[in-house]
Amino acid sequence: MHFLAPWALVFLLTIPVIILFYLLKQKKQQQMVSSTLLWQKALADTISQTPWQKLRRNLLLFIQLLLALLLVLALTRPFLERDQQAGASFILLVDTSASMLTKEEGGTRMDLAKAEAEKLIKAQSSGTKFTLIGVGPVPEILSNQSDQHEVMDALQGMQPGYQEANLDHTLSLVSALLEKGTMAPVIFYSDGGVSSPEGPVGVKEFQYRRIGTREDNLAIGAFSWRDGPDGPVAMTRIDNYGVTEQEVTVNLLSEGQLQDVRVVIVKPGKPGYLFWPIPKQASYLEVYLEGNDALDLDNSAWLVPRKEDLSKALLVTEGNSFLELVLKLNPLLEVHKVKTEGYPGVKDQYDLYVFDGFWPEKPPDGQLLVFNPPASSGLIGESVGLVTEPLQPLPEQPLLDHVSWSDVHVATSKDVKLPTDGQALLKSGERTLLAVGKVDQVRAAVFGFDLHQSDLALRAAFPILIQNLTHWLLPGVNPTETQVKIGTPWELRVRPQVDEVNLYDPDGQKISLAPPFPIMKATDKFSPGLYTSEQISKGKKELSPIAVNFMSPQESQVKPVIHLMLGKKDLNVEVSTKVIWELWPWVVLTALLLLAVEWWVYLRGH
């Protein structure tokens, strides 16, 4: 409670005056009588005339003192403040980035933001429309109605994510929501650690309500590994985003078992580094910081120190050095070569079979990359001849990304028949020179020409094209993403002939990914932690750990931003618009009621 006229407190001096009047008041008049019968009574009255005895059990006095206090209080014009905005509608933006999980005042910044927004909602009259938008990497409209209870339910259901907030995208949405000429206040509850627009902003009434005060935070900025002279070594980088030097205890776990504990001192703005020898056969490591800094999310990280498994490829050729060299450029592909007459003696199974001018009597189970197939393969038509028309690559085809055909020439080619679910990637007139699809339920890429009848192998497009096709044929030859940053799309490495793919989250909950195939890329729906992929092929299970880590310098920098920039506009922290609610009329009404009580007490006493 505040006062508009605190100088009126000087009238409190009337209270001792009232008490003084009571002390000086003479209640009895002297009267001479011819008797001593009343002597004892007169003696008692004489004792009661001592100053403080006159104030005992005097209800009228206390009523008058309270009345005086109320009148003085009314003169000071007391008032209360509450949030109040003018307007029939509001657009409330609430930051849902990871930094809103920062601990503040027994809760989190998200709790503070909810409380601030709820106060504003309750201060409005019924019928006021609220549009509630969560500000994350992509804005999300959570409520757009006039029912305060529904809006507050949506507000209380908001939870921070694990990514950064993009205010630029949100303001584009807000601009679209606002009709031309509409003046609805836009209020943004955030700590200011967001991606804000650099250009002009089409939102006029924008207010920034800063949330939080803490700025002390330590974070694991990197957790990686490399081969060292004495074996693999893990490196941990610890960043100090605060303003004071911090001593922190760092724990290393190997497959859930405590392996090492170290203490490191980290200065502000200067990272601290720790190096750990990796135990043999360790499938995963975890490192975490002890302490009570502002944000817990960035105090843990996981690492999978695993080298990639190689996929086996068999090249069947009479001698094609270009093809052999380009296949060996892939470090995750183990290439074996055999001549056509030696193929029947091959006993091992391969993930990829590359046939150069050859086709076996019985197609293998692995994926196929075929050049210049014979007629017995059933992969070509009858049309064989010179390629005289320009090459026509299929536009916007991912398998042809970064492949330039402008300087590629083909002398002669067969016409490739499209396999099951096939697609022609390269044509010349009506003739198909390159196609992809399925042959006997395995993936196949078929070239209708001999590499020696073209200059493709001499062009920069050749290794790029083979890499793209190999990736499509064997997704496993792409490096396994065992280290994933939270929120970034990532793709599981799936071996050929896999029947089922599952993913187990850090709590052990099963997430079914396939079938159907292909597997959709995982996104920010997952939380940081150690996941396990499960691939089932003919009843056999293959388990692989995947580390999903939260490492974001923007979110770990938890210090609230005082000056939020919107384009060239510098928004200082917006002080809440307050409305004054004066209390003196209610005080005066109470005083009048008390005056009536005083009159009644006075009359009753007489």
C-alpha positions as semicolon CSV with decimal commas, in nm:
position;residue;x (nm);y (nm);z (nm)
1;M;0,000;0,000;0,000
2;H;0,120;0,349;-0,090
3;F;0,013;0,705;0,000
4;L;-0,054;1,003;-0,224
5;A;-0,042;1,250;0,069
6;P;0,192;1,106;0,332
7;W;0,231;1,454;0,485
8;A;-0,120;1,409;0,636
9;L;0,035;1,173;0,891
10;V;0,108;1,486;1,093
11;F;-0,256;1,475;1,204
12;L;-0,168;1,173;1,416
13;L;-0,076;1,435;1,675
14;T;-0,451;1,464;1,747
15;I;-0,442;1,121;1,915
16;P;-0,241;1,230;2,222
17;V;-0,467;1,540;2,243
18;I;-0,775;1,316;2,269
19;I;-0,605;1,111;2,540
20;L;-0,508;1,431;2,724
21;F;-0,869;1,553;2,722
22;Y;-0,977;1,227;2,884
23;L;-0,710;1,261;3,148
24;L;-0,825;1,614;3,235
25;K;-1,194;1,536;3,226
26;Q;-1,368;1,564;3,569
27;K;-1,655;1,325;3,593
28;K;-1,784;1,407;3,952
29;Q;-1,915;1,727;4,109
30;Q;-1,856;1,793;4,479
31;Q;-2,167;1,810;4,700
32;M;-2,179;1,865;5,080
33;V;-2,385;1,609;5,272
34;S;-2,442;1,563;5,648
35;S;-2,332;1,199;5,665
36;T;-2,022;0,976;5,657
37;L;-2,212;0,694;5,492
38;L;-2,063;0,765;5,150
39;W;-1,708;0,815;5,272
40;Q;-1,575;0,478;5,146
41;K;-1,730;0,540;4,805
42;A;-1,577;0,884;4,786
43;L;-1,237;0,741;4,879
44;A;-1,257;0,484;4,597
45;D;-1,350;0,757;4,348
46;T;-1,055;0,964;4,462
47;I;-0,819;0,671;4,389
48;S;-0,975;0,620;4,044
49;Q;-0,904;0,982;3,950
50;T;-0,532;0,905;3,909
51;P;-0,450;0,976;3,539
52;W;-0,416;0,623;3,388
53;Q;-0,704;0,483;3,593
54;K;-0,936;0,715;3,403
55;L;-0,854;0,534;3,076
56;R;-0,946;0,186;3,198
57;R;-1,251;0,023;3,043
58;N;-1,345;0,333;2,846
59;L;-1,497;0,201;2,524
60;L;-1,584;0,546;2,402
61;L;-1,219;0,652;2,419
62;F;-1,096;0,361;2,209
63;I;-1,369;0,416;1,950
64;Q;-1,270;0,781;1,921
65;L;-0,899;0,690;1,888
66;L;-0,979;0,442;1,610
67;L;-1,198;0,703;1,443
68;A;-0,911;0,951;1,453
69;L;-0,675;0,693;1,300
70;L;-0,918;0,625;1,015
71;L;-0,963;0,996;0,943
72;V;-0,587;1,048;0,930
73;L;-0,554;0,744;0,704
74;A;-0,816;0,888;0,470
75;L;-0,627;1,220;0,457
76;T;-0,310;1,038;0,341
77;R;-0,505;0,902;0,038
78;P;-0,382;0,541;0,048
79;F;-0,384;0,340;-0,275
80;L;-0,295;0,001;-0,422
81;E;-0,129;-0,068;-0,758
82;R;-0,230;-0,336;-1,005
83;D;-0,148;-0,421;-1,363
84;Q;-0,387;-0,264;-1,606
85;Q;-0,376;-0,210;-1,978
86;A;-0,618;-0,030;-2,198
87;G;-0,757;-0,225;-2,487
88;A;-0,997;-0,499;-2,580
89;S;-0,731;-0,755;-2,672
90;F;-0,377;-0,858;-2,584
91;I;-0,112;-1,071;-2,747
92;L;0,099;-1,242;-2,482
93;L;0,431;-1,391;-2,591
94;V;0,601;-1,630;-2,348
95;D;0,959;-1,745;-2,404
96;T;0,974;-2,127;-2,407
97;S;1,347;-2,161;-2,471
98;A;1,574;-2,373;-2,253
99;S;1,700;-2,078;-2,048
100;M;1,350;-2,040;-1,900
101;L;1,438;-2,349;-1,692
102;T;1,686;-2,132;-1,499
103;K;1,621;-2,156;-1,125
104;E;1,478;-1,839;-0,969
105;E;1,317;-1,777;-0,628
106;G;1,236;-2,139;-0,552
107;G;1,101;-2,205;-0,902
108;T;1,205;-2,137;-1,259
109;R;1,188;-1,839;-1,489
110;M;0,895;-2,004;-1,659
111;D;0,709;-2,003;-1,326
112;L;0,780;-1,630;-1,287
113;A;0,666;-1,559;-1,643
114;K;0,342;-1,748;-1,584
115;A;0,277;-1,556;-1,263
116;E;0,336;-1,219;-1,433
117;A;0,112;-1,306;-1,726
118;E;-0,159;-1,441;-1,494
119;K;-0,164;-1,114;-1,297
120;L;-0,220;-0,922;-1,618
121;I;-0,499;-1,154;-1,729
122;K;-0,682;-1,133;-1,396
123;A;-0,659;-0,752;-1,397
124;Q;-0,864;-0,726;-1,716
125;S;-1,238;-0,702;-1,747
126;S;-1,442;-0,992;-1,878
127;G;-1,461;-1,006;-2,255
128;T;-1,099;-0,909;-2,309
129;K;-0,946;-1,127;-2,579
130;F;-0,606;-1,289;-2,522
131;T;-0,381;-1,451;-2,780
132;L;-0,120;-1,665;-2,606
133;I;0,185;-1,763;-2,813
134;G;0,478;-1,979;-2,707
135;V;0,804;-1,839;-2,844
136;G;1,035;-2,126;-2,938
137;P;1,224;-2,212;-3,257
138;V;0,880;-2,210;-3,419
139;P;0,598;-1,999;-3,267
140;E;0,296;-2,187;-3,136
141;I;-0,048;-2,034;-3,076
142;L;-0,176;-2,189;-2,753
143;S;-0,492;-1,987;-2,697
144;N;-0,691;-1,723;-2,881
145;Q;-1,011;-1,646;-2,691
146;S;-1,184;-1,429;-2,431
147;D;-1,240;-1,690;-2,160
148;Q;-0,987;-1,602;-1,890
149;H;-1,002;-1,949;-1,734
150;E;-0,923;-2,117;-2,066
151;V;-0,637;-1,876;-2,129
152;M;-0,490;-1,936;-1,783
153;D;-0,521;-2,314;-1,828
154;A;-0,324;-2,285;-2,151
155;L;-0,072;-2,062;-1,976
156;Q;-0,019;-2,306;-1,690
157;G;0,029;-2,589;-1,940
158;M;0,326;-2,422;-2,106
159;Q;0,665;-2,587;-2,061
160;P;1,010;-2,480;-2,180
161;G;1,174;-2,679;-2,458
162;Y;1,538;-2,759;-2,521
163;Q;1,603;-2,514;-2,803
164;E;1,653;-2,146;-2,863
165;A;1,368;-1,901;-2,912
166;N;1,328;-1,722;-3,243
167;L;1,150;-1,392;-3,186
168;D;1,184;-1,297;-3,553
169;H;0,955;-1,580;-3,665
170;T;0,712;-1,502;-3,385
171;L;0,680;-1,135;-3,477
172;S;0,610;-1,234;-3,837
173;L;0,320;-1,441;-3,706
174;V;0,203;-1,156;-3,482
175;S;0,208;-0,914;-3,776
176;A;-0,011;-1,154;-3,970
177;L;-0,254;-1,188;-3,678
178;L;-0,295;-0,816;-3,634
179;E;-0,540;-0,671;-3,877
180;K;-0,456;-0,345;-4,044
181;G;-0,506;-0,064;-3,795
182;T;-0,554;-0,294;-3,495
183;M;-0,376;-0,164;-3,185
184;A;-0,334;-0,464;-2,956
185;P;-0,050;-0,452;-2,702
186;V;0,211;-0,724;-2,756
187;I;0,376;-0,822;-2,427
188;F;0,684;-1,046;-2,430
189;Y;0,780;-1,233;-2,111
190;S;1,140;-1,346;-2,147
191;D;1,495;-1,324;-2,016
192;G;1,590;-1,171;-2,351
193;G;1,814;-1,453;-2,474
194;V;1,640;-1,487;-2,810
195;S;1,711;-1,448;-3,180
196;S;1,560;-1,108;-3,251
197;P;1,496;-0,947;-3,590
198;E;1,757;-0,722;-3,744
199;G;1,528;-0,536;-3,982
200;P;1,218;-0,322;-3,923
201;V;0,941;-0,472;-3,712
202;G;0,576;-0,423;-3,802
203;V;0,455;-0,447;-3,441
204;K;0,401;-0,105;-3,284
205;E;0,291;-0,168;-2,925
206;F;0,562;-0,408;-2,811
207;Q;0,658;-0,441;-2,445
208;Y;0,943;-0,649;-2,306
209;R;0,900;-0,782;-1,953
210;R;1,234;-0,908;-1,827
211;I;1,216;-1,231;-1,628
212;G;1,485;-1,340;-1,382
213;T;1,799;-1,199;-1,227
214;R;2,051;-1,485;-1,190
215;E;2,360;-1,496;-1,407
216;D;2,583;-1,758;-1,241
217;N;2,606;-2,065;-1,461
218;L;2,856;-2,334;-1,551
219;A;2,803;-2,551;-1,857
220;I;2,961;-2,844;-2,036
221;G;3,049;-2,683;-2,367
222;A;3,201;-2,988;-2,535
223;F;3,246;-3,359;-2,474
224;S;3,437;-3,545;-2,745
225;W;3,707;-3,805;-2,795
226;R;4,010;-3,879;-3,010
227;D;4,283;-4,138;-3,038
228;G;4,588;-4,063;-2,822
229;P;4,935;-4,218;-2,793
230;D;4,817;-4,443;-2,510
231;G;4,467;-4,506;-2,639
232;P;4,146;-4,308;-2,684
233;V;4,105;-3,994;-2,472
234;A;3,787;-3,802;-2,387
235;M;3,792;-3,424;-2,361
236;T;3,550;-3,216;-2,152
237;R;3,528;-2,839;-2,185
238;I;3,361;-2,645;-1,903
239;D;3,242;-2,289;-1,967
240;N;3,181;-2,026;-1,699
241;Y;2,907;-1,781;-1,800
242;G;2,906;-1,601;-1,465
243;V;3,113;-1,308;-1,342
244;T;3,309;-1,483;-1,066
245;E;3,563;-1,763;-1,058
246;Q;3,403;-2,100;-0,986
247;E;3,538;-2,426;-0,845
248;V;3,342;-2,725;-0,966
249;T;3,357;-3,100;-0,912
250;V;3,337;-3,303;-1,233
251;N;3,234;-3,671;-1,236
252;L;3,305;-3,919;-1,515
253;L;3,095;-4,234;-1,548
254;S;3,161;-4,528;-1,777
255;E;2,849;-4,730;-1,859
256;G;2,682;-4,592;-1,547
257;Q;2,972;-4,667;-1,310
258;L;3,174;-4,387;-1,149
259;Q;3,515;-4,382;-1,314
260;D;3,686;-4,061;-1,198
261;V;3,623;-3,741;-1,001
262;R;3,816;-3,420;-1,054
263;V;3,800;-3,060;-0,936
264;V;3,863;-2,773;-1,175
265;I;3,865;-2,395;-1,129
266;V;3,702;-2,207;-1,415
267;K;3,745;-1,834;-1,463
268;P;3,474;-1,617;-1,622
269;G;3,496;-1,626;-1,999
270;K;3,783;-1,877;-1,997
271;P;3,696;-2,245;-2,040
272;G;3,847;-2,522;-1,832
273;Y;3,957;-2,849;-1,993
274;L;3,974;-3,202;-1,857
275;F;4,114;-3,507;-2,035
276;W;4,014;-3,859;-1,939
277;P;4,152;-4,193;-2,057
278;I;3,865;-4,395;-2,197
279;P;3,829;-4,743;-2,044
280;K;3,858;-5,030;-2,286
281;Q;3,533;-5,161;-2,427
282;A;3,341;-4,861;-2,287
283;S;3,029;-4,826;-2,500
284;Y;2,935;-4,486;-2,358
285;L;3,053;-4,224;-2,110
286;E;2,872;-3,963;-1,903
287;V;3,012;-3,651;-1,741
288;Y;2,826;-3,424;-1,502
289;L;2,897;-3,122;-1,285
290;E;2,817;-3,102;-0,917
291;G;2,688;-2,778;-0,774
292;N;2,392;-2,546;-0,758
293;D;2,431;-2,313;-1,052
294;A;2,142;-2,147;-1,230
295;L;2,073;-2,405;-1,502
296;D;2,087;-2,782;-1,451
297;L;2,021;-2,873;-1,814
298;D;2,376;-2,803;-1,932
299;N;2,550;-2,980;-1,642
300;S;2,545;-3,327;-1,804
301;A;2,666;-3,471;-2,133
302;W;2,709;-3,814;-2,289
303;L;2,963;-3,958;-2,530
304;V;2,974;-4,269;-2,747
305;P;3,343;-4,340;-2,818
306;R;3,280;-4,588;-3,096
307;K;3,447;-4,618;-3,430
308;E;3,223;-4,676;-3,727
309;D;3,163;-5,027;-3,850
310;L;3,264;-5,079;-4,210
311;S;3,023;-5,195;-4,477
312;K;3,157;-5,459;-4,714
313;A;3,140;-5,408;-5,090
314;L;3,233;-5,656;-5,364
315;L;3,345;-5,516;-5,700
316;V;3,314;-5,764;-5,986
317;T;3,505;-5,632;-6,287
318;E;3,759;-5,728;-6,547
319;G;3,958;-5,421;-6,455
320;N;3,807;-5,079;-6,390
321;S;4,052;-4,873;-6,187
322;F;3,826;-4,566;-6,193
323;L;3,544;-4,753;-6,026
324;E;3,772;-4,920;-5,774
325;L;3,933;-4,589;-5,672
326;V;3,606;-4,401;-5,633
327;L;3,460;-4,675;-5,412
328;K;3,766;-4,668;-5,190
329;L;3,723;-4,295;-5,132
330;N;3,451;-4,380;-4,880
331;P;3,628;-4,453;-4,549
332;L;3,334;-4,659;-4,423
333;L;3,333;-4,892;-4,720
334;E;3,556;-5,200;-4,721
335;V;3,606;-5,280;-5,089
336;H;3,689;-5,629;-5,216
337;K;3,755;-5,701;-5,584
338;V;3,715;-6,014;-5,790
339;K;3,712;-6,089;-6,162
340;T;3,401;-6,225;-6,326
341;E;3,533;-6,580;-6,343
342;G;3,606;-6,573;-5,970
343;Y;3,258;-6,465;-5,862
344;P;3,109;-6,818;-5,834
345;G;3,368;-6,899;-5,570
346;V;3,269;-6,607;-5,347
347;K;3,129;-6,739;-5,020
348;D;3,113;-6,427;-4,801
349;Q;2,811;-6,202;-4,778
350;Y;2,848;-5,840;-4,881
351;D;2,638;-5,534;-4,815
352;L;2,692;-5,396;-5,165
353;Y;2,763;-5,570;-5,495
354;V;2,910;-5,364;-5,779
355;F;2,880;-5,539;-6,116
356;D;3,077;-5,390;-6,406
357;G;2,954;-5,546;-6,732
358;F;2,851;-5,858;-6,541
359;W;2,536;-6,022;-6,407
360;P;2,525;-6,347;-6,204
361;E;2,287;-6,632;-6,267
362;K;2,136;-6,583;-5,922
363;P;2,116;-6,224;-5,791
364;P;2,269;-6,180;-5,444
365;D;2,090;-6,053;-5,135
366;G;2,290;-5,730;-5,106
367;Q;2,225;-5,395;-5,266
368;L;2,328;-5,352;-5,632
369;L;2,529;-5,097;-5,826
370;V;2,540;-5,209;-6,190
371;F;2,729;-5,067;-6,489
372;N;2,664;-5,178;-6,847
373;P;2,455;-5,487;-6,756
374;P;2,426;-5,768;-7,012
375;A;2,095;-5,851;-7,176
376;S;2,060;-6,159;-6,953
377;S;2,007;-5,935;-6,651
378;G;1,670;-5,818;-6,774
379;L;1,769;-5,464;-6,675
380;I;1,807;-5,323;-7,027
381;G;1,593;-5,294;-7,334
382;E;1,674;-5,369;-7,693
383;S;1,775;-5,016;-7,782
384;V;2,155;-4,992;-7,784
385;G;2,340;-4,728;-7,975
386;L;2,500;-4,387;-7,993
387;V;2,395;-4,115;-7,754
388;T;2,341;-3,815;-7,977
389;E;2,088;-3,610;-7,784
390;P;2,178;-3,393;-7,481
391;L;2,183;-3,550;-7,136
392;Q;1,870;-3,471;-6,935
393;P;1,914;-3,518;-6,556
394;L;1,601;-3,537;-6,344
395;P;1,557;-3,194;-6,183
396;E;1,550;-3,150;-5,804
397;Q;1,653;-3,511;-5,742
398;P;1,850;-3,550;-5,413
399;L;2,061;-3,829;-5,563
400;L;2,193;-3,579;-5,817
401;D;2,274;-3,305;-5,565
402;H;2,593;-3,118;-5,658
403;V;2,636;-3,334;-5,970
404;S;2,705;-3,130;-6,283
405;W;2,635;-3,295;-6,619
406;S;2,730;-2,998;-6,832
407;D;3,075;-3,136;-6,918
408;V;2,983;-3,507;-6,922
409;H;2,958;-3,696;-7,251
410;V;2,842;-4,050;-7,322
411;A;2,928;-4,221;-7,651
412;T;2,703;-4,529;-7,642
413;S;2,450;-4,662;-7,393
414;K;2,185;-4,923;-7,349
415;D;1,828;-4,829;-7,258
416;V;1,773;-4,911;-6,892
417;K;1,442;-5,066;-6,797
418;L;1,297;-4,905;-6,491
419;P;1,312;-5,145;-6,194
420;T;1,024;-5,188;-5,952
421;D;0,932;-4,849;-5,807
422;G;1,203;-4,720;-6,038
423;Q;1,289;-4,367;-6,134
424;A;1,495;-4,245;-6,428
425;L;1,771;-4,012;-6,307
426;L;1,939;-3,948;-6,643
427;K;1,795;-3,964;-6,993
428;S;1,897;-3,881;-7,347
429;G;1,589;-3,833;-7,557
430;E;1,370;-4,136;-7,490
431;R;1,661;-4,348;-7,371
432;T;1,722;-4,400;-6,997
433;L;2,091;-4,395;-6,906
434;L;2,065;-4,416;-6,526
435;A;1,782;-4,543;-6,311
436;V;1,724;-4,645;-5,949
437;G;1,467;-4,874;-5,795
438;K;1,430;-5,227;-5,659
439;V;1,538;-5,556;-5,812
440;D;1,408;-5,863;-5,628
441;Q;1,333;-5,647;-5,321
442;V;1,683;-5,504;-5,298
443;R;1,785;-5,154;-5,393
444;A;1,960;-5,112;-5,725
445;A;2,122;-4,832;-5,924
446;V;2,173;-4,920;-6,291
447;F;2,394;-4,741;-6,545
448;G;2,320;-4,833;-6,907
449;F;2,668;-4,751;-7,032
450;D;3,027;-4,863;-6,982
451;L;3,235;-4,605;-6,798
452;H;3,500;-4,644;-7,069
453;Q;3,242;-4,524;-7,323
454;S;3,204;-4,189;-7,145
455;D;3,415;-3,925;-6,975
456;L;3,210;-3,937;-6,654
457;A;3,495;-4,100;-6,460
458;L;3,717;-3,804;-6,548
459;R;3,479;-3,541;-6,415
460;A;3,432;-3,404;-6,064
461;A;3,072;-3,520;-6,081
462;F;3,174;-3,888;-6,069
463;P;3,283;-3,927;-5,703
464;I;2,993;-3,709;-5,591
465;L;2,743;-3,919;-5,785
466;I;2,885;-4,249;-5,656
467;Q;2,883;-4,113;-5,300
468;N;2,516;-4,011;-5,332
469;L;2,418;-4,347;-5,479
470;T;2,617;-4,539;-5,217
471;H;2,445;-4,343;-4,942
472;W;2,106;-4,431;-5,089
473;L;2,198;-4,796;-5,141
474;L;2,361;-4,829;-4,798
475;P;2,248;-4,568;-4,548
476;G;2,500;-4,728;-4,313
477;V;2,799;-4,593;-4,507
478;N;2,714;-4,247;-4,382
479;P;2,887;-4,169;-4,051
480;T;2,667;-4,277;-3,764
481;E;2,541;-3,981;-3,570
482;T;2,630;-4,108;-3,226
483;Q;2,669;-3,749;-3,103
484;V;2,354;-3,548;-3,163
485;K;2,284;-3,192;-3,060
486;I;1,936;-3,157;-2,918
487;G;1,690;-3,009;-3,163
488;T;1,887;-3,084;-3,481
489;P;1,744;-3,339;-3,725
490;W;1,931;-3,666;-3,727
491;E;1,894;-3,995;-3,903
492;L;1,950;-4,343;-3,769
493;R;2,196;-4,562;-3,952
494;V;1,991;-4,855;-4,079
495;R;2,151;-5,163;-4,226
496;P;2,008;-5,332;-4,535
497;Q;1,751;-5,606;-4,486
498;V;1,649;-5,475;-4,143
499;D;1,292;-5,572;-4,056
500;E;1,228;-5,351;-3,753
501;V;1,387;-5,045;-3,594
502;N;1,317;-4,922;-3,241
503;L;1,458;-4,652;-3,019
504;Y;1,474;-4,661;-2,640
505;D;1,479;-4,328;-2,456
506;P;1,685;-4,257;-2,140
507;D;1,398;-4,390;-1,926
508;G;1,385;-4,716;-2,119
509;Q;1,061;-4,636;-2,301
510;K;1,035;-4,797;-2,644
511;I;0,975;-4,578;-2,950
512;S;0,886;-4,768;-3,268
513;L;1,049;-4,610;-3,575
514;A;0,999;-4,868;-3,849
515;P;0,826;-5,021;-4,028
516;P;0,720;-4,842;-4,239
517;F;1,043;-4,747;-4,411
518;P;1,218;-4,510;-4,469
519;I;1,261;-4,384;-4,116
520;M;1,161;-4,025;-4,058
521;K;1,432;-3,807;-3,911
522;A;1,418;-3,754;-3,537
523;T;1,372;-3,397;-3,420
524;D;1,360;-3,187;-3,104
525;K;1,087;-3,404;-2,954
526;F;1,359;-3,590;-2,769
527;S;1,521;-3,473;-2,447
528;P;1,894;-3,485;-2,363
529;G;2,026;-3,821;-2,255
530;L;2,150;-4,156;-2,377
531;Y;1,930;-4,337;-2,628
532;T;1,966;-4,689;-2,763
533;S;1,873;-4,789;-3,117
534;E;1,758;-5,143;-3,183
535;Q;1,770;-5,296;-3,530
536;I;1,613;-5,638;-3,579
537;S;1,701;-5,847;-3,884
538;K;1,578;-6,206;-3,911
539;G;1,535;-6,224;-3,535
540;K;1,881;-6,088;-3,455
541;K;1,906;-5,765;-3,257
542;E;2,175;-5,501;-3,294
543;L;2,191;-5,236;-3,019
544;S;2,376;-4,907;-3,055
545;P;2,394;-4,616;-2,807
546;I;2,328;-4,261;-2,926
547;A;2,418;-3,957;-2,717
548;V;2,176;-3,663;-2,740
549;N;2,331;-3,359;-2,574
550;F;2,222;-3,008;-2,486
551;M;2,502;-2,768;-2,574
552;S;2,388;-2,415;-2,650
553;P;2,601;-2,111;-2,563
554;Q;2,301;-1,884;-2,617
555;E;2,086;-2,071;-2,367
556;S;2,366;-2,132;-2,117
557;Q;2,426;-1,757;-2,105
558;V;2,144;-1,709;-1,856
559;K;2,212;-1,346;-1,764
560;P;1,889;-1,158;-1,844
561;V;1,911;-0,904;-2,125
562;I;1,824;-0,552;-2,016
563;H;1,824;-0,397;-2,363
564;L;1,638;-0,613;-2,614
565;M;1,700;-0,498;-2,971
566;L;1,414;-0,509;-3,221
567;G;1,570;-0,397;-3,544
568;K;1,724;-0,062;-3,460
569;K;1,488;-0,009;-3,168
570;D;1,638;-0,051;-2,821
571;L;1,376;-0,183;-2,581
572;N;1,472;-0,132;-2,220
573;V;1,287;-0,338;-1,964
574;E;0,924;-0,233;-1,984
575;V;0,785;-0,132;-1,648
576;S;0,438;-0,271;-1,602
577;T;0,161;-0,025;-1,669
578;K;-0,012;0,023;-1,333
579;V;-0,351;0,156;-1,236
580;I;-0,398;0,331;-0,899
581;W;-0,685;0,213;-0,682
582;E;-0,747;0,472;-0,412
583;L;-0,878;0,339;-0,080
584;W;-0,979;0,661;0,098
585;P;-1,353;0,637;0,007
586;W;-1,367;0,299;0,179
587;V;-1,176;0,436;0,477
588;V;-1,419;0,729;0,509
589;L;-1,717;0,494;0,485
590;T;-1,568;0,283;0,766
591;A;-1,516;0,599;0,973
592;L;-1,880;0,703;0,928
593;L;-1,997;0,362;1,043
594;L;-1,767;0,387;1,343
595;L;-1,906;0,735;1,419
596;A;-2,255;0,587;1,434
597;V;-2,128;0,322;1,675
598;E;-1,970;0,594;1,889
599;W;-2,301;0,786;1,906
600;W;-2,487;0,473;2,007
601;V;-2,230;0,397;2,282
602;Y;-2,249;0,754;2,405
603;L;-2,631;0,750;2,428
604;R;-2,630;0,416;2,600
605;G;-2,383;0,545;2,855
606;H;-2,626;0,824;2,941
